[in-house]
Structure formats: C-alpha cells, structure tokens
Amino acid sequence: MNTEFQREGSDRPWILRFLGYGLAVVSLVCLIWVLHDFHIVRALHQLANVDWEWVAIGMAFDVLSYIVQAVRWKILLIPFGRVRLGRSIRAVFAGLFANVILPLRPGEFLRSYLLSTSEGITLGRAIGSVGVERLIDLVIATASLAIASLFVDLGQRLQRFRRIADTLGIVTLILLTILVLIILILEVKLGNKPESEEPRTGIRGKLVDALLALHTIGTAPSFYSAVMTSLLMPFCQILALWALMRSYHMHLPFVAAVVVLLIINLGVSLPNAPANIGSYQLFCVLGLSVFDVDSTTRTGFSIFAFLALTLPLVFLGFAALLRSGLSLHTMREKVGHIPGQPQKHAVQT
C-alpha cells in the first residue's frame, strides 16, 4: 500500500506538469491569434486617453463581486455550521491568488482547504459547495446569454450566437438532470438515517462527502437565498466591465458589457493557464467582435481589462494568503497534497 501511494504521488506531478505545459502552449496560441493584427502605436494612444476614475470604479465593482461570492459561499454552507464571513472572504481571495499564479485553477481546492481547517467543515463538504457554486453560475450565465440575445442586434452573427446559446442550454440541462438524479438517489438511500460523524479519508471519502454535500445543500432552505445572492455577482462584474469600457471610450450599450462578460466567463470556465491569460483575451475579443469593434481596439481593451481586473486580485489575494498563515511555498505544497492528503496521513500512521 505504501508503494502504491508513493507511485501515485510521484506520478501526479508529472501529469500536472504535462497539463501545465499544454495549457501554456494553448495560452500562447490564443495570444498569437489575438495579436496577429494589432497596431501597438494606436493602442498606446488609446491607453494614454484612458479615464482612470472609471477604471477605479470598475476595479471596485470587480472586487465587490468576489465579496458577494464569499457571502454566497457562507450561505451555501449554513447546513454544515456557522461560517464566519471574514474567513470566507479570506479563503476566496487566497484561492483567487492561487488561480492567478498557478495553472489548472487550484484555488478552488485551496480555498476549500482553508475554510475546512478554520471553520471545522470537512474538505469534502467544502468542495461539494464549490461544485454547487459552479453549477449555479453556469445556469445563470446560460440563461442570461439567451435573454441577452433577444435584445442585441447581431445581424448575420445571430444564427451562430443562437447556436452557441442553444448548445450551452443543452449542456446546462444535462448537468441539472444529473444533479437532480444524484440528489434523488441520495434521498432514497439516506432516508431518515442519521449521517455518520466519522471522518471519511482518502479520495473516495472526499467524493462521498462532496456528493452528500450536494444533497444537503440542494435540499436546504438556504439554497434559495444563495441562488438569489448569486445574481449579484455577475451584476457587479458586468458593472465592472462596463465601467472599463467607459474608461476606454468605447461607446457601446450596457447590454454589450453583459454579452461580452458572459462570453468571457463561459470561455474561461474550464481550468486553463494561470490567470486565464490568453483565453481571457481570446474570448474578450470574440465578444467585442459581435459589436463590430475594430481589431486594434478589441485587442488593446482585452489586455487593458485583463490587467485592470487582475492586479487588485494579486495584491488582495496575496494579503489574504499571508493572513491565512501560508507562504508561496506552503501554498504550492498544500495545493499539491489536498486531493490525497488524508490518504497520505493514513499511510504515515
């Protein structure tokens, strides 16, 4: 058993390293495609005319959106105990920092680990609540994209846009069906049985904890409050992007910020390169192309918005990481050992 664990632990870094290199190549390809028709002199002129008051407003709304996320997370975890809002905010920003500097978006595991250790909630339950968050966000983004398509004149792009919205709608419906079936199966199996208080160890134990968390959160009265709170998060992000568009003197309607943000969020929803670099610019450019913005302005704004929205997360996330008692070195260790940490302790004892 010890040999098997050591082999699993030694294989995992190579797999993650391979995926990291692959994502770096994809990121580079995206950047090359975005920059293929970019006029840097014109872009620098546009940057020199940026209205920094609107930039500050955009940054503030983006930071506020993640505070709202921490509030929603606290509400989702109500069935498992009382979570302090300060700890939830700290864990969210520390996770964002990990996503900025590391590939494959490990911040979701890191924030779950931080909250589980500080608030006495099992790691599986914390990870399950993060899964519920992602599903809620996907449903809201898909529904919003479909609604936005009714109010935007897309001309010849209308058919392609609707095809994308229909595909996302089908994917969302499938995920919802799977989630409902899981909850129903667990409801039938659990019945009125009291939940075991013994901690579950190993990857299988964490998976069982996560599935039970889906069941508990999905059937709790607080779930509906969390869904309503979820609507505030994309609204703040839309206001942030719209403010940045105003600062860049892009005379687009408010609904343009809605469409562009939804395309960006859906495009970067899968784990990718650190800070979504490359993919963020790609989907931002694709979103702006719907509104016939010229290529240099699209590319320049995609880089400008990326930096304006990422830099505050770097500073706030790093401060949250230090407040959590972790350094950059220990953060990398925790991220690498979170999925198999309990199993490792079990082997050592």
GIUR-V539026 format. One record per backbone hydrogen bond with DSSP energy under -0.5 kcal/mol. CO is the residue of the C=O (numbers start at 1). NH is the residue of the N-H. E is the energy in kcal/mol with one decimal. If there is no record, write none. Layout:
CO,NH,E
CO,NH,E
This chain:
1,5,-2.3
2,6,-2.4
3,7,-2.3
4,8,-2.3
5,9,-2.8
6,10,-2.2
7,11,-2.0
8,12,-1.9
9,13,-0.8
10,14,-0.6
11,15,-1.9
12,16,-2.7
13,17,-2.7
14,18,-2.4
15,19,-2.5
16,20,-2.6
17,21,-2.5
18,22,-2.3
19,23,-2.6
20,24,-1.9
21,25,-2.0
22,26,-2.2
23,27,-2.7
24,28,-2.2
25,29,-2.4
26,30,-2.4
27,31,-2.2
28,32,-2.4
29,33,-2.3
30,34,-2.4
31,35,-2.4
33,36,-0.8
35,38,-1.2
38,40,-0.8
39,43,-2.0
40,44,-2.5
41,45,-1.8
42,46,-2.1
43,47,-2.3
44,48,-1.9
45,49,-0.8
46,49,-0.6
47,50,-1.4
50,52,-0.9
51,54,-0.5
51,55,-1.2
52,56,-2.1
53,57,-1.9
54,58,-2.5
55,59,-2.6
56,60,-2.2
57,61,-2.2
58,62,-2.0
59,63,-2.4
60,64,-2.3
61,65,-1.7
62,66,-1.1
63,66,-0.6
63,67,-1.4
64,68,-2.3
65,69,-1.6
66,70,-1.8
67,71,-2.0
68,72,-2.7
69,73,-2.5
70,74,-2.1
71,75,-2.0
72,76,-2.6
73,77,-1.7
75,78,-1.5
76,79,-0.5
77,80,-1.7
77,81,-0.6
78,81,-1.3
81,83,-0.5
84,88,-2.0
85,89,-2.8
86,90,-2.3
87,91,-2.4
88,92,-2.2
89,93,-2.4
90,94,-2.2
91,95,-2.3
92,96,-2.1
93,97,-2.0
94,98,-1.9
95,99,-2.1
96,100,-1.6
97,101,-1.6
98,102,-1.9
99,275,-2.7
102,105,-0.5
103,106,-0.5
105,108,-0.9
106,109,-0.7
106,110,-2.1
107,111,-2.8
108,112,-1.2
109,113,-2.5
110,114,-2.7
111,115,-2.2
112,116,-2.3
113,117,-2.1
114,118,-1.7
115,119,-2.5
115,121,-0.5
116,120,-0.8
122,126,-2.0
123,127,-2.7
124,128,-2.4
125,129,-2.1
126,130,-1.6
127,131,-2.0
128,132,-1.9
129,133,-2.1
130,134,-2.3
131,135,-1.9
132,136,-2.5
133,137,-2.5
134,138,-2.1
135,139,-2.3
136,140,-2.5
137,141,-2.7
138,142,-2.5
139,143,-2.5
140,144,-2.6
141,145,-2.3
142,146,-2.0
143,147,-2.2
144,148,-2.9
145,149,-1.6
147,150,-1.3
148,151,-1.5
148,152,-0.7
152,154,-1.0
154,157,-2.2
155,158,-1.5
157,161,-2.6
158,162,-2.6
159,163,-2.0
160,164,-2.1
161,165,-2.3
162,166,-2.7
163,167,-2.3
164,168,-2.5
165,169,-2.2
166,170,-2.2
167,171,-2.3
168,172,-2.6
169,173,-2.3
170,174,-2.3
171,175,-2.3
172,176,-2.6
173,177,-2.4
174,178,-2.4
175,179,-2.4
176,180,-2.7
177,181,-2.4
178,182,-2.3
179,183,-2.4
180,184,-2.6
181,185,-2.8
182,186,-2.5
183,187,-2.3
184,188,-2.3
185,189,-2.5
186,190,-3.0
187,191,-2.1
190,193,-2.8
201,205,-0.9
202,206,-2.0
203,207,-2.1
204,208,-2.4
205,209,-2.5
206,210,-2.3
207,211,-2.4
208,212,-2.5
209,213,-2.1
210,214,-1.9
211,215,-2.0
212,216,-2.7
213,217,-3.0
214,218,-2.4
215,219,-1.2
216,220,-0.5
217,220,-1.0
220,223,-1.6
221,224,-1.0
221,225,-0.6
222,226,-2.0
223,227,-2.0
224,228,-2.0
225,229,-2.2
226,230,-1.8
227,231,-0.8
228,231,-0.8
229,232,-1.4
229,233,-0.7
230,233,-0.5
230,234,-1.0
231,235,-1.1
232,236,-2.3
233,237,-1.9
234,238,-2.6
235,239,-2.3
236,240,-2.1
237,241,-2.4
238,242,-2.8
239,243,-2.3
240,244,-1.9
241,245,-2.2
242,246,-2.2
243,247,-2.3
244,248,-1.6
245,250,-2.7
246,249,-1.5
247,51,-2.0
249,251,-0.8
250,252,-2.0
253,256,-1.4
253,257,-0.8
254,257,-0.7
254,258,-1.3
255,259,-2.4
256,260,-2.7
257,261,-2.2
258,262,-2.2
259,263,-2.3
260,264,-2.4
261,265,-3.1
262,266,-2.4
263,267,-2.1
264,268,-2.1
266,269,-0.8
272,104,-2.4
273,276,-2.2
274,277,-1.8
276,280,-3.0
277,279,-1.1
278,282,-2.3
279,283,-2.5
280,284,-2.1
281,285,-2.4
282,286,-2.2
283,287,-2.2
284,288,-2.4
285,289,-1.8
286,290,-0.7
287,290,-0.9
288,291,-1.4
288,293,-1.2
289,292,-1.4
294,298,-2.5
295,299,-2.6
296,300,-2.8
297,301,-2.4
298,302,-2.2
299,303,-1.9
300,304,-2.4
301,305,-3.3
302,306,-1.5
303,307,-2.1
304,308,-2.5
305,309,-2.2
306,310,-1.5
307,311,-2.3
308,312,-0.5
310,314,-1.7
311,315,-1.9
312,316,-2.7
313,317,-2.2
314,318,-2.2
315,319,-2.1
316,320,-2.2
317,321,-2.3
318,322,-2.2
319,323,-2.3
320,324,-1.3
321,326,-2.0
322,325,-1.6
327,331,-2.4
328,332,-1.9
329,333,-1.8
330,334,-2.7
331,335,-2.6
332,336,-1.9
333,337,-1.6
334,338,-1.7
337,341,-1.2
338,341,-0.7
340,344,-1.9
341,345,-2.3
342,346,-2.2
343,347,-1.9
344,348,-2.1
345,349,-1.9
